[in-house]
Amino acid sequence: MNGAQSLIRTLVDSGVDVCFSNPGTSEMHFVAALDTVPEMRGVLGLFEGVVTGAADGYARIADKPAATLLHLGPGLGNGLANLHNARRAHTPIVNVIGDHATYHKQYDAPLESDIEAVAGSLQGWVRRSEHTKDVGADAAAAVAASQDAPGQVATLILPADASWGEGGETCAPIPPRIPQVVDATKVKNIAEVLASGEPVALLVGGGGCREAGLRATSRIAAATGVKAFVETFPARLERGEGLPTIERLGYLAEQVAYQLDGIKHVIVAGTKAPVSFFAYPGKASDLVPEGAQVHVLAEVGQDVSRALTDVADLVAAETEPVLQEASRPALPSGPLTPQNWVEVIGALLPERAIIADEANTSGLLLPAATAGAPRHDVLTLTGGAIGYGMPVATGAAVAAPDRPVINLQSDGSALYTISALWTQARENLDVTTVLLNNRAYAILRLELQRVGADASGPKANELLDLSRPDMDFVKIAEGMGVPATRATTAEELAEQFQRALAEPGPHLIDAIVPTLF
C-alpha cells in the first residue's frame, strides 16, 4: 500500500467518501489510487473555486465533510474565496493539498510556494505528512479536526514522495470533539434577562437555525415578547410550512438599526453580536444599539439548540412554537421585475427543495415570497465572497441526489465560477439555476452610493456595468452541456421553471430582471 492508498482508505473508513478534485502532477498517485478504493467518489471541477465551494455545499447538507484535492499553493489560492465562505459557515472540509516531493523543494521549482501560510489564513487545522507511514494517521486526524465543533477547514499537505512511497498504513477513525453543553447557570441568567421587563432581542445562528433551535426560539419569543432574529447569513436555515418563521437580521446597517430600535439587551446564541458588513463614513461599525447590553447564551461551537431549548423550558414551559401555515403567492403575469420573479419561485417551489441563494440585490423580497412554501433549506453567502452559489448548489446536489436543488444566482457572481455548470452536467445533477440577469454589478452600484462616493462619473459606472457586450448565458450554459432557456416574463419563468424541475439533470434559466439600483 502506498501513501495515497492509505490516505483514501482512511478517509473512507472515517466517513469521507466524496472528493471534489482539480489535480495536478503532484497528485497523480492520489488520482491513480482512486481505482483501488471504489467507495470514494471523485468529482472533477474545472476551477479550484468550484471544488472548494462544492465541498462547502456538500457538507452543509450531508452534515459530514467532503475532501478536496488541490494542486500545490496556487491551487489552494485559487480555491481560497470559497474556503473563506466555508470558514465563516463553520463547514467541515478536508483539504488535501499536493506538494513537491520533499527532496525537490530545495530547488525552488516554479510552483514552489508557502502552502502553510496560505492554509493558515483559514484559521483552521494544518498538517504536513512528512513520511508515507504517517499519511493514514494524519488523514484520520484531519477528518476529526474538520468536525471538531463548530466545524472547520482541515488542510493536509501531501508531498508527492509521501504519496507514492510504499509502506502506507491505514488508521481507524478518530472521534471529533462534540459541542459543549451550556451550563445551567448561564441558562438561568439568560432567563432572568428575558424576565427583566426591558426590551430584548435574541439573535440566533449556527445550529440554532435548524428545526430544534427555531422551535425553541419561537417558544421563547411567544412567551416573553423578545424580538427574535436569525443571523444575516446562516450557513443552513430550515424554513417553510410547519416551521417557525424567524426574521433574518438585515444586511444593511440601516435595516438593523430599525430592527433593533429601542432594544436594551441583545442575547446571542451560536453567533456573534451584529456588526456592519463594511465601514461607512460617519456611521458606526458596531450595530448593537448604544447603551444596550450583550449577553452570550451559547458561544459559536457550543450546543446552541440545546441551550435554546433549556431556556425555553424555563421561560416558556407551557408555550408551543408558532408554526408557519402553508401559503403561496399567486402566479404573477407580465414582464419580469425584482418584485414578481420571487413570486414565481414562491408559488412553484417543490417539496424538500434546497435553495443555494446568491440572488443578491435581486433577491431582497425572496424570504417573504417563500415563507409559506413547502419545507426547504436555504444556504446563504456566509463569508461575502461572491461566486459561491453555483459551486455550493453542485455540492448540495451530490449530497442529496433525491432532493431538488434551486440555485438563485446573480449574473455578476455567476461569472466567477460558472464552470460549475460543466460539473453539474457531467454528474447529471438535479440543479435548476435561475440566473437573475440585470447586466450589472448591482450590489456595487448600491455600495457606491452608500459609501458616499461620487457615482456620477462615466468611468466609475463603466466598472459596474456588465453589458457591452451582453453575455449570452443560454449559449454559455449549453456550451457546458446544460440545457438552457431565457425568460423575460413571469409566465415564461413559471413555465420554464416547472419544466426544469420535471426533467432530470441540470437546467439554467436566464431570467432578464431589471436592476433595483
C-alpha positions in Angstrom: 0.0 0.0 0.0 1.4 3.4 -0.9 0.7 6.6 0.9 -2.1 7.8 -1.4 -3.9 4.4 -1.0 -3.6 4.6 2.8 -5.0 8.2 2.7 -8.0 7.4 0.6 -8.8 4.2 2.5 -8.6 6.1 5.9 -10.8 8.9 4.6 -13.5 6.4 3.5 -13.2 4.5 6.8 -13.7 7.8 8.6 -16.9 8.6 6.6 -15.4 10.8 3.9 -16.5 9.2 0.6 -16.6 12.2 -1.8 -13.6 14.1 -3.1 -14.0 17.2 -5.2 -10.9 17.5 -7.3 -8.8 19.6 -9.5 -5.5 17.7 -9.5 -2.0 18.3 -11.0 1.2 16.3 -11.3 1.9 16.2 -7.6 -1.4 14.5 -7.0 -1.3 11.8 -9.7 -0.7 8.9 -7.3 -3.8 10.0 -5.4 -5.7 10.0 -8.7 -4.5 6.5 -9.5 -5.3 5.3 -6.0 -9.0 6.2 -6.5 -9.4 3.0 -8.5 -8.1 0.9 -5.6 -10.7 2.3 -3.2 -14.0 2.2 -5.1 -16.1 3.6 -2.2 -14.5 7.0 -2.8 -16.3 9.1 -5.4 -14.2 11.6 -7.3 -15.9 14.7 -8.7 -13.9 16.8 -11.1 -14.2 20.6 -11.1 -12.6 22.8 -13.8 -11.6 25.5 -11.3 -10.5 25.2 -7.7 -13.1 27.7 -6.5 -15.8 25.2 -7.8 -14.1 22.4 -6.0 -13.9 24.2 -2.6 -17.4 25.6 -3.0 -18.8 22.2 -3.8 -17.2 20.7 -0.7 -18.8 23.5 1.3 -22.3 22.8 -0.1 -21.9 19.1 0.3 -21.0 19.3 3.9 -23.7 21.8 4.8 -26.4 19.3 3.5 -24.7 16.0 4.4 -23.6 17.1 7.9 -20.2 15.5 7.3 -17.1 16.6 5.4 -16.1 16.0 1.8 -12.5 16.1 0.7 -10.9 18.4 -1.8 -7.8 17.6 -3.9 -5.9 20.7 -4.9 -2.6 21.3 -6.7 0.1 23.0 -4.5 -0.1 26.5 -3.2 -1.6 28.1 -6.4 -4.4 25.6 -6.5 -5.2 26.3 -2.9 -5.0 30.0 -3.6 -7.5 29.6 -6.5 -9.9 27.9 -4.1 -9.4 30.3 -1.2 -12.5 32.6 -1.7 -15.0 29.7 -1.2 -12.9 28.3 1.6 -13.3 31.6 3.2 -17.1 31.2 2.9 -16.7 27.7 4.3 -14.7 29.0 7.3 -17.4 31.6 8.1 -20.1 28.8 7.8 -18.0 26.5 10.1 -18.2 23.9 7.4 -16.1 20.7 7.9 -13.9 20.2 4.9 -10.7 18.1 4.5 -8.4 19.8 2.0 -5.7 17.5 0.6 -3.0 19.8 -1.0 -0.4 18.0 -3.1 3.2 19.4 -2.8 6.5 18.8 -4.4 8.5 15.8 -3.2 10.4 16.6 0.0 13.8 16.3 -1.7 12.6 18.5 -4.6 11.6 21.6 -2.6 15.2 22.7 -2.2 15.3 23.6 -5.9 12.6 26.3 -5.7 10.8 24.9 -8.8 8.2 27.2 -10.4 5.2 26.0 -8.4 7.1 26.1 -5.1 5.2 28.3 -2.5 4.5 28.6 1.2 1.4 26.4 1.4 1.2 26.5 5.2 1.0 30.3 5.0 -1.9 30.2 2.6 -3.7 27.5 4.5 -3.1 29.3 7.8 -5.2 32.2 6.7 -8.2 30.0 7.1 -7.6 29.8 10.8 -8.2 26.0 10.8 -6.1 22.9 11.2 -3.0 22.4 9.1 -0.5 19.5 9.0 2.1 18.2 6.6 2.7 14.5 6.1 6.5 14.1 6.0 6.6 10.3 5.8 4.5 7.7 4.0 3.8 5.7 7.2 2.2 8.8 8.8 -0.2 9.6 6.0 -3.1 7.4 7.2 -2.9 8.7 10.8 -2.7 12.3 9.5 -5.8 11.7 7.4 -7.7 10.4 10.3 -6.6 13.4 12.4 -7.7 15.8 9.6 -11.2 14.3 9.4 -11.6 14.5 13.2 -10.3 18.1 13.3 -12.6 19.2 10.5 -15.6 18.1 12.6 -14.4 19.5 15.9 -17.3 21.7 17.0 -18.3 24.0 15.3 -16.6 22.7 12.2 -13.6 24.0 10.3 -11.3 23.6 7.3 -8.6 21.0 7.9 -5.7 21.1 5.4 -3.4 18.1 4.9 -0.3 18.8 2.8 0.8 15.7 1.0 4.3 15.7 -0.6 4.5 13.7 -3.7 7.0 11.2 -2.3 4.9 10.6 0.8 2.1 9.8 -1.6 3.9 7.4 -3.9 6.1 5.8 -1.3 5.4 2.2 -0.2 4.6 1.3 3.4 1.3 3.2 3.9 -0.8 2.3 6.9 -4.5 3.0 7.4 -5.8 4.4 10.6 -9.0 3.9 12.5 -11.4 6.9 12.7 -10.8 9.4 15.5 -13.9 10.8 17.2 -14.2 14.6 16.9 -14.9 16.9 19.8 -18.6 17.4 20.2 -20.3 20.7 21.0 -20.0 21.7 24.6 -23.2 22.0 26.6 -24.0 25.4 28.0 -24.0 25.3 31.8 -27.3 25.7 33.8 -26.1 28.9 35.5 -25.8 30.7 32.1 -29.2 29.4 31.0 -30.7 30.7 34.3 -29.0 34.1 33.8 -30.4 34.4 30.3 -33.9 33.5 31.6 -33.6 36.4 34.1 -32.7 38.8 31.3 -35.8 37.7 29.4 -37.9 38.3 32.6 -36.4 41.8 33.2 -39.2 43.6 31.5 -36.8 45.6 29.4 -36.8 45.3 25.5 -34.7 42.2 24.5 -33.6 40.9 21.1 -32.5 37.3 20.6 -30.1 36.7 17.7 -29.7 33.0 16.7 -27.0 31.4 14.5 -25.2 28.2 13.6 -27.1 25.1 14.6 -29.9 27.2 16.1 -31.1 27.8 12.5 -32.3 24.2 12.3 -35.7 22.9 13.4 -35.0 22.3 17.1 -33.4 25.7 17.6 -36.1 27.5 15.7 -38.9 25.8 17.6 -37.2 26.8 20.9 -36.6 30.4 19.7 -40.3 30.7 18.7 -41.4 29.4 22.1 -39.2 32.0 23.9 -40.5 34.8 21.7 -44.1 33.8 22.1 -43.8 33.6 25.9 -41.6 36.6 26.6 -42.2 39.0 23.7 -38.5 39.0 22.9 -37.7 40.1 19.3 -36.1 37.1 17.7 -33.8 37.1 14.7 -31.6 34.6 12.9 -28.2 35.8 11.7 -27.9 37.7 8.5 -26.2 34.9 6.6 -26.9 31.5 8.1 -25.0 28.5 6.8 -28.2 26.5 6.6 -31.6 27.8 7.5 -34.6 25.5 7.7 -37.9 27.2 6.8 -41.3 26.9 5.3 -44.6 25.3 6.2 -44.7 23.7 9.6 -41.6 25.5 10.9 -41.4 28.8 12.8 -40.6 31.8 10.6 -37.9 33.8 12.3 -36.9 37.1 10.7 -33.4 37.4 9.4 -31.3 40.3 10.6 -30.8 42.8 7.8 -27.8 43.2 5.6 -27.8 47.0 5.6 -26.9 48.8 8.8 -30.0 50.9 8.4 -32.2 47.8 8.4 -30.5 46.5 11.6 -30.9 49.9 13.3 -34.6 49.7 12.6 -34.9 46.1 13.7 -33.1 46.7 17.0 -34.5 50.2 17.7 -35.2 50.6 21.4 -33.6 47.3 22.4 -31.8 47.3 25.8 -30.5 43.7 25.8 -29.1 41.6 22.9 -28.8 37.9 23.6 -26.6 36.0 21.1 -26.8 32.2 20.7 -24.5 30.4 18.3 -23.3 33.6 16.6 -21.8 37.0 17.4 -23.2 40.4 18.1 -24.0 42.2 14.9 -21.5 44.5 13.1 -21.8 46.4 9.9 -20.7 44.4 6.8 -18.4 47.3 5.8 -17.3 50.6 7.3 -19.1 53.7 6.1 -18.0 57.3 6.6 -19.6 58.7 9.7 -21.5 55.5 10.6 -20.9 53.1 13.5 -19.5 49.7 12.8 -21.0 48.1 16.0 -24.7 47.6 15.3 -25.7 46.9 18.9 -27.8 49.9 20.0 -25.9 52.4 22.1 -26.3 51.6 25.8 -27.6 48.1 25.1 -26.0 45.1 26.9 -24.9 42.0 25.1 -25.4 38.6 26.7 -23.9 35.4 25.3 -26.1 32.3 25.8 -24.1 30.0 23.6 -20.7 30.6 22.0 -20.0 29.5 18.5 -19.2 25.8 18.8 -21.4 25.2 21.8 -24.7 23.2 21.6 -26.9 26.2 20.7 -30.1 24.2 20.0 -30.0 22.6 23.4 -29.2 25.9 25.1 -32.2 27.5 23.4 -34.4 24.5 24.4 -33.2 24.7 28.0 -34.1 28.5 28.1 -37.4 27.8 26.5 -38.2 25.1 29.1 -37.6 27.7 31.9 -39.4 30.7 30.4 -42.0 29.0 28.1 -42.7 25.7 29.6 -46.4 25.7 28.6 -45.9 27.6 25.3 -45.9 26.0 21.9 -44.0 27.4 18.9 -45.8 29.5 16.3 -45.6 27.5 13.1 -45.8 28.8 9.6 -49.0 27.9 7.8 -49.0 26.8 4.2 -49.3 29.8 1.9 -48.1 30.7 -1.6 -48.2 33.8 -3.7 -50.4 33.7 -6.8 -48.5 33.3 -10.0 -47.9 36.8 -11.4 -48.0 37.9 -15.0 -46.3 40.4 -17.2 -42.6 41.4 -17.7 -40.2 40.2 -15.0 -39.5 42.6 -12.2 -37.5 42.4 -8.9 -40.9 42.1 -7.2 -42.6 39.4 -9.3 -39.9 36.8 -10.1 -39.7 35.8 -6.4 -43.5 35.2 -6.5 -42.9 32.6 -9.3 -40.4 30.8 -7.1 -42.7 31.0 -4.0 -45.6 29.7 -6.0 -43.8 26.7 -7.5 -41.0 25.8 -5.0 -41.1 22.0 -4.8 -41.2 19.8 -1.6 -37.9 19.4 0.2 -36.0 21.9 -2.0 -32.5 23.1 -1.2 -32.0 26.8 -2.2 -28.5 28.0 -2.8 -29.2 31.7 -2.6 -26.8 34.1 -4.3 -29.5 36.3 -5.8 -28.0 39.3 -4.0 -29.9 42.6 -4.8 -32.5 40.8 -6.9 -33.5 38.5 -4.1 -34.4 41.0 -1.4 -38.0 40.0 -1.4 -37.4 36.3 -1.6 -37.9 35.4 2.1 -41.4 36.8 2.2 -42.4 35.0 -1.0 -41.2 31.6 0.2 -42.1 31.7 3.9 -45.2 29.5 3.5 -43.8 27.3 0.8 -43.2 23.6 1.5 -40.4 23.0 3.9 -37.0 23.7 2.4 -33.4 24.6 3.3 -31.7 27.9 2.4 -27.9 28.1 2.1 -26.5 31.6 2.2 -23.3 33.5 1.4 -21.8 33.3 4.9 -18.4 35.0 4.1 -19.5 37.5 1.5 -17.0 36.2 -1.2 -19.1 36.1 -4.3 -19.1 33.2 -6.7 -20.3 30.7 -4.2 -23.8 29.9 -5.4 -23.2 27.6 -8.4 -20.5 25.5 -6.6 -22.5 25.2 -3.4 -25.5 24.1 -5.4 -23.3 21.5 -7.1 -22.1 20.1 -3.8 -25.6 20.1 -2.3 -26.9 18.1 -5.2 -24.1 15.5 -4.7 -25.0 15.2 -1.0 -28.8 14.9 -1.6 -29.5 13.4 -5.0 -33.1 12.8 -4.0 -33.8 16.5 -3.4 -34.3 19.3 -5.9 -31.6 22.0 -5.7 -32.5 25.5 -6.8 -29.7 27.9 -7.4 -30.9 31.5 -7.4 -28.0 33.2 -8.9 -27.0 36.8 -9.7 -25.3 37.3 -13.1 -22.1 39.0 -11.9 -21.4 36.5 -9.2 -22.1 33.6 -11.6 -19.2 34.6 -13.8 -16.7 33.8 -11.0 -17.4 30.1 -11.0 -19.7 29.4 -14.0 -17.7 26.3 -14.9 -19.6 24.6 -12.1 -22.3 24.1 -14.8 -20.0 21.7 -16.6 -19.6 19.6 -13.4 -23.4 19.6 -13.0 -23.8 18.3 -16.5 -21.0 15.7 -16.1 -22.5 14.3 -12.9 -26.1 14.7 -14.1 -27.1 16.7 -11.0 -30.7 17.9 -10.4 -29.8 21.6 -10.1 -32.1 24.3 -11.6 -30.3 27.6 -11.9 -32.4 30.7 -12.2 -29.9 33.3 -13.2 -31.0 36.9 -12.4 -29.6 38.8 -15.3 -29.6 42.6 -14.9 -26.3 43.1 -16.8 -24.7 44.9 -13.8 -22.8 44.6 -10.6 -26.0 46.0 -8.9 -24.8 45.4 -5.4 -21.8 47.6 -6.1 -23.9 50.3 -7.6 -25.7 50.3 -4.2 -22.5 50.3 -2.3 -21.1 53.1 -4.4 -23.9 55.3 -3.2 -23.8 54.1 0.4 -20.1 54.9 0.9 -20.6 58.5 -0.1 -18.6 58.3 -3.3 -19.4 60.3 -6.4 -21.5 58.0 -8.5 -21.9 60.3 -11.5 -18.7 59.7 -13.4 -18.8 57.6 -16.6 -15.5 55.7 -15.7 -16.9 54.7 -12.3 -20.1 53.4 -13.8 -18.3 51.6 -16.6 -16.7 49.3 -13.9 -20.1 48.3 -12.6 -21.7 47.5 -15.9 -21.8 44.0 -17.4 -23.1 45.0 -20.8 -21.1 45.9 -24.0 -21.1 43.1 -24.9 -24.1 41.5 -23.3 -23.3 37.9 -22.3 -25.5 35.1 -23.7 -25.9 32.8 -20.7 -28.1 30.4 -22.7 -25.2 29.8 -25.1 -22.7 29.6 -22.2 -24.7 27.0 -20.4 -25.4 25.0 -23.5 -21.7 25.1 -24.3 -21.1 23.4 -20.9 -23.7 20.7 -21.5 -26.6 22.3 -19.5 -30.0 22.8 -21.3 -30.9 26.5 -21.0 -33.7 28.9 -21.8 -34.4 32.6 -21.5 -37.4 34.2 -19.7 -38.5 37.8 -20.0 -42.0 37.4 -18.5 -43.4 35.9 -15.3 -45.3 33.4 -17.5 -42.2 32.3 -19.3 -40.3 31.9 -16.0 -43.1 29.8 -14.5 -43.3 27.5 -17.5 -39.6 27.1 -17.8 -39.1 26.6 -14.0 -41.8 23.9 -13.9 -40.3 22.1 -16.9 -36.8 22.2 -15.5 -37.9 20.7 -12.2 -39.8 17.9 -14.0 -36.8 16.9 -16.1 -33.8 15.1 -14.6 -30.4 16.7 -14.7 -29.3 20.4 -14.6 -31.0 23.3 -16.2 -30.4 27.0 -16.4 -33.0 29.8 -16.9 -31.6 33.2 -18.0 -34.2 35.5 -16.3 -34.0 39.0 -17.6 -34.8 41.1 -14.5 -34.3 44.9 -14.3 -31.9 46.1 -11.6 -33.2 47.7 -8.4 -30.3 50.2 -8.4 
